[in-house]
């Protein structure tokens, strides 16, 4: 079987006041078995020590491109900036408080290389708390035969932090930077039917979930309602639209009430399924690997693997 050079992937991460978790997020990317990537880190106007954390890594790994954003502009703006700066054929999302498992990029890229028609892929994720303790597996919707009506009522499609997509697709379909939260939901509504997608049914990501910021949840709810009103026509009746808006507002109120007692995490946990002992140990082992990781040499190598057909 003929070997080939792997396509360059751009891993994009914007951060804002993430000094406590940023190092682990960066390390998890540098630990990837797929090594032919550039790593764009953008400081979205942090006021803590986040930039210094990122700077330490940029000095020891030449795949990292560190950018000082100057002011806080929001995730949507920074995601579009990453798209504009990307040199890679594909762009992988990453957040500053999450972690990739070591084979995430490689396994997703095997699928994408095996079928060049695929625009976007996501994967499954384990959920950890703010201290890194394993607490569950995120439930996901069924992507088969999904239509815009179901998207509008389920209000979810892909697990956004895990996606990799063609850079060319992102350039044609940028995030709406006016949305401070919920940019992904608006993007899926706008582009549904205009992409080829798949999911890798493996848990290759650690998503950190604690007491959700009430303000952020409020902004997300408002963005969802805005998207519902923008895209419901032809898919939901006026009555169904009003129903979905009411449901979204009730959920927002529930988070506000639970937030008074610092119990937002309880509501978030209803979106997860339980872990078995093996999975808990797997997560703990990976977090230890990340914490113990030390990069001492500038990275310059590129790897190749045999192309295999997944589907």
C-alpha positions as CSV (number, residue, x, y, z in Angstrom):
1,X,0.0,0.0,0.0
2,X,1.4,3.3,-1.0
3,X,2.4,5.8,1.7
4,X,1.8,9.5,1.4
5,X,2.5,12.7,3.2
6,X,-0.2,13.6,5.6
7,X,-2.1,16.9,4.9
8,X,-1.3,19.8,7.1
9,X,-3.9,20.4,9.8
10,X,-4.4,23.7,11.5
11,X,-5.4,23.2,15.2
12,X,-7.1,26.5,16.3
13,X,-7.5,27.6,19.9
14,X,-8.6,31.0,21.2
15,X,-8.3,31.6,24.9
16,X,-9.6,34.2,27.4
17,X,-8.5,34.0,31.0
18,X,-7.8,30.3,31.0
19,X,-4.5,30.2,33.0
20,X,-5.6,27.2,35.1
21,X,-6.5,24.9,32.2
22,X,-4.6,26.2,29.2
23,X,-1.4,24.3,29.7
24,X,-3.2,20.9,29.8
25,X,-5.2,21.8,26.7
26,X,-2.0,22.7,24.8
27,X,-0.1,19.6,26.1
28,X,-2.9,17.3,24.9
29,X,-2.5,18.7,21.4
30,X,1.3,18.4,21.4
31,X,0.8,14.7,22.5
32,X,-1.1,13.8,19.4
33,X,0.1,10.8,17.4
34,X,-0.7,12.8,14.2
35,X,2.1,15.4,14.2
36,X,1.8,17.3,10.9
37,X,-0.1,20.2,12.2
38,X,0.3,23.9,12.9
39,X,-1.2,25.1,16.2
40,X,-2.6,28.6,16.2
41,X,-3.1,30.1,19.7
42,X,-4.9,33.4,19.9
43,X,-5.2,35.4,23.1
44,X,-8.6,37.0,23.1
45,X,-7.6,39.9,25.4
46,X,-6.8,37.9,28.6
47,X,-6.2,39.8,31.8
48,X,-4.7,36.9,33.7
49,X,-1.5,34.9,33.0
50,X,-2.9,32.9,30.1
51,X,-0.7,34.6,27.5
52,X,2.5,33.8,29.5
53,X,1.4,30.2,29.7
54,X,1.0,30.0,25.9
55,X,4.2,31.8,25.3
56,X,6.2,29.2,27.2
57,X,5.0,26.5,24.8
58,X,5.5,28.7,21.7
59,X,9.2,28.9,22.6
60,X,9.7,25.1,22.6
61,X,7.5,23.9,19.7
62,X,7.8,25.6,16.3
63,X,4.4,24.4,15.2
64,X,2.8,26.9,17.5
65,X,1.8,30.3,16.2
66,X,1.0,32.6,19.1
67,X,-1.1,35.7,18.4
68,X,-1.9,38.5,20.9
69,X,-5.4,39.5,20.1
70,X,-5.2,42.7,22.1
71,X,-8.9,42.9,23.2
72,X,-11.7,40.6,24.0
73,X,-13.8,40.2,20.8
74,X,-15.5,36.9,21.4
75,X,-15.2,33.3,20.2
76,X,-17.0,33.7,16.8
77,X,-14.6,36.5,15.7
78,X,-11.6,34.5,16.8
79,X,-12.8,31.3,15.1
80,X,-13.1,33.3,11.8
81,X,-9.6,34.7,12.4
82,X,-8.2,31.2,12.8
83,X,-9.8,30.3,9.5
84,X,-8.2,33.3,7.8
85,X,-4.8,32.6,9.2
86,X,-4.9,28.8,8.7
87,X,-2.3,27.2,6.3
88,X,-3.8,23.7,6.8
89,X,-6.0,21.8,4.4
90,X,-8.2,21.0,7.4
91,X,-9.0,23.0,10.6
92,X,-9.5,21.3,14.0
93,X,-11.4,23.0,16.8
94,X,-10.0,23.1,20.3
95,X,-11.0,24.9,23.5
96,X,-8.8,26.1,26.3
97,X,-10.3,24.0,29.0
98,X,-10.6,20.7,27.2
99,X,-8.2,17.9,26.3
100,X,-7.7,15.7,23.3
101,X,-6.9,12.0,23.7
102,X,-3.6,11.2,21.9
103,X,-5.1,9.5,18.8
104,X,-8.0,12.0,18.2
105,X,-6.4,13.8,15.2
106,X,-5.0,10.7,13.7
107,X,-8.2,8.7,13.8
108,X,-10.4,11.5,12.5
109,X,-7.9,12.3,9.8
110,X,-7.8,8.7,8.6
111,X,-11.6,9.0,8.0
112,X,-11.2,12.3,6.2
113,X,-8.3,11.1,4.0
114,X,-10.2,7.9,3.1
115,X,-13.1,9.9,1.9
116,X,-12.1,13.3,0.5
117,X,-15.8,14.2,-0.1
118,X,-16.4,14.6,3.7
119,X,-16.4,18.3,4.7
120,X,-16.7,17.8,8.5
121,X,-16.3,15.2,11.2
122,X,-16.9,15.1,14.9
123,X,-16.4,12.4,17.6
124,X,-17.7,11.4,21.0
125,X,-16.5,12.9,24.3
126,X,-16.0,12.0,27.9
127,X,-17.0,14.6,30.4
128,X,-14.8,15.7,33.3
129,X,-15.4,18.2,36.0
130,X,-13.4,21.4,36.8
131,X,-10.9,19.3,38.7
132,X,-10.4,16.8,36.0
133,X,-12.5,14.0,37.6
134,X,-14.4,11.8,35.2
135,X,-18.2,12.3,35.5
136,X,-19.8,10.9,32.3
137,X,-20.1,10.5,28.6
138,X,-22.0,13.2,26.5
139,X,-25.1,11.9,24.9
140,X,-25.3,12.8,21.2
141,X,-28.1,12.9,18.7
142,X,-28.4,10.5,15.8
143,X,-26.9,12.1,12.6
144,X,-28.5,9.7,10.2
145,X,-31.5,11.2,8.3
146,X,-31.3,14.3,10.4
147,X,-33.2,17.3,9.0
148,X,-33.5,20.9,9.8
149,X,-36.8,20.5,11.6
150,X,-35.1,18.0,14.0
151,X,-32.1,20.3,14.4
152,X,-34.4,23.2,15.4
153,X,-36.2,21.1,18.0
154,X,-33.1,19.2,19.3
155,X,-31.0,22.4,19.2
156,X,-27.9,20.4,18.7
157,X,-26.0,18.7,15.8
158,X,-22.3,18.1,16.2
159,X,-20.2,18.2,19.3
160,X,-18.6,21.4,18.4
161,X,-15.3,21.3,20.3
162,X,-14.4,18.0,18.6
163,X,-14.9,18.9,14.9
164,X,-12.4,18.9,12.1
165,X,-13.5,20.4,8.8
166,X,-12.0,21.3,5.5
167,X,-10.4,24.8,5.6
168,X,-12.1,25.5,2.2
169,X,-15.5,24.7,3.8
170,X,-14.8,27.0,6.8
171,X,-13.8,29.8,4.4
172,X,-17.1,29.5,2.6
173,X,-19.1,29.2,5.8
174,X,-17.8,31.4,8.5
175,X,-19.3,31.9,12.0
176,X,-21.7,34.8,12.5
177,X,-19.5,36.9,14.8
178,X,-22.6,38.8,16.0
179,X,-23.4,35.7,18.0
180,X,-21.5,35.9,21.3
181,X,-22.6,32.4,22.2
182,X,-24.3,29.6,20.2
183,X,-22.3,30.4,17.0
184,X,-22.2,26.7,16.1
185,X,-26.0,26.2,16.3
186,X,-26.5,29.1,13.9
187,X,-23.8,27.7,11.6
188,X,-25.4,24.3,11.4
189,X,-28.8,25.8,10.7
190,X,-27.4,28.0,8.0
191,X,-25.4,25.3,6.2
192,X,-27.5,22.2,6.7
193,X,-27.9,20.4,3.4
194,X,-24.8,22.1,2.1
195,X,-22.2,19.8,3.7
196,X,-21.1,16.2,3.7
197,X,-20.4,15.0,7.3
198,X,-19.7,12.0,9.4
199,X,-19.1,11.1,13.0
200,X,-16.3,8.9,14.5
201,X,-18.1,6.9,17.1
202,X,-15.2,6.9,19.6
203,X,-14.6,8.8,22.7
204,X,-11.5,10.8,21.9
205,X,-12.0,14.0,23.8
206,X,-12.3,15.2,27.3
207,X,-14.8,18.0,27.7
208,X,-14.6,20.0,31.0
209,X,-18.0,20.8,32.5
210,X,-18.6,22.5,35.8
211,X,-21.1,25.2,37.0
212,X,-21.9,26.9,33.7
213,X,-21.7,30.6,33.8
214,X,-25.3,31.9,34.1
215,X,-24.4,34.9,31.9
216,X,-23.0,32.6,29.3
217,X,-26.0,30.4,29.4
218,X,-28.3,33.4,29.1
219,X,-26.3,34.5,26.0
220,X,-26.5,31.0,24.5
221,X,-30.3,30.9,25.1
222,X,-30.8,34.2,23.4
223,X,-28.7,33.1,20.5
224,X,-30.7,29.9,20.1
225,X,-33.9,31.8,20.1
226,X,-32.5,34.2,17.5
227,X,-31.5,31.2,15.3
228,X,-34.9,29.6,15.7
229,X,-36.6,32.7,14.5
230,X,-34.1,33.0,11.6
231,X,-34.5,29.5,10.2
232,X,-37.9,28.1,11.3
233,X,-39.8,29.1,8.2
234,X,-40.7,26.1,6.2
235,X,-39.7,23.7,8.9
236,X,-41.7,24.7,12.0
237,X,-45.2,26.2,12.2
238,X,-45.6,29.5,14.1
239,X,-47.1,27.6,17.0
240,X,-44.1,25.2,17.1
241,X,-41.7,28.1,17.0
242,X,-43.4,29.7,20.0
243,X,-43.2,26.4,21.8
244,X,-39.5,26.0,21.2
245,X,-38.9,29.6,22.3
246,X,-40.8,29.0,25.5
247,X,-38.9,25.7,26.2
248,X,-35.6,27.5,25.7
249,X,-36.6,30.3,28.1
250,X,-37.8,27.8,30.7
251,X,-34.4,26.1,30.5
252,X,-32.7,29.4,31.0
253,X,-34.8,30.2,34.0
254,X,-34.0,26.7,35.4
255,X,-30.3,27.4,35.2
256,X,-30.7,30.8,36.8
257,X,-32.6,29.3,39.7
258,X,-30.1,26.4,40.2
259,X,-27.3,28.9,39.8
260,X,-28.5,30.7,43.0
261,X,-27.4,27.5,44.8
262,X,-24.4,26.8,42.6
263,X,-26.1,23.7,41.2
264,X,-25.9,24.3,37.5
265,X,-23.7,21.2,37.1
266,X,-26.6,19.1,38.2
267,X,-28.7,20.2,35.3
268,X,-25.8,19.8,32.9
269,X,-25.2,16.2,34.1
270,X,-28.6,15.2,32.7
271,X,-27.0,15.4,29.3
272,X,-24.5,12.6,30.2
273,X,-24.6,8.9,30.5
274,X,-22.6,6.9,33.1
275,X,-19.0,5.7,32.9
276,X,-17.8,2.2,33.8
277,X,-14.7,1.5,35.8
278,X,-12.5,0.9,32.7
279,X,-13.5,4.3,31.2
280,X,-12.8,6.1,34.5
281,X,-9.3,4.6,34.7
282,X,-8.7,5.4,31.0
283,X,-9.5,9.1,31.6
284,X,-7.4,9.2,34.8
285,X,-4.5,7.7,33.0
286,X,-4.7,10.2,30.1
287,X,-4.9,13.2,32.5
288,X,-1.8,11.9,34.3
289,X,0.0,11.6,30.9
290,X,-0.9,15.2,30.1
291,X,0.2,16.5,33.5
292,X,3.5,14.6,33.3
293,X,4.3,15.6,29.7
294,X,7.4,17.7,29.2
295,X,8.4,19.0,25.8
296,X,12.1,19.8,25.8
297,X,13.0,19.9,22.1
298,X,11.8,22.0,19.2
299,X,9.5,19.8,17.1
300,X,10.2,19.6,13.4
301,X,9.2,16.2,12.3
302,X,6.4,15.1,10.0
303,X,5.0,11.6,10.0
304,X,3.4,9.4,7.3
305,X,1.0,6.5,7.7
306,X,-0.6,4.0,5.3
307,X,-3.9,5.2,3.9
308,X,-6.7,2.9,5.1
309,X,-10.3,2.8,4.2
310,X,-12.6,3.3,7.2
311,X,-16.0,3.5,5.4
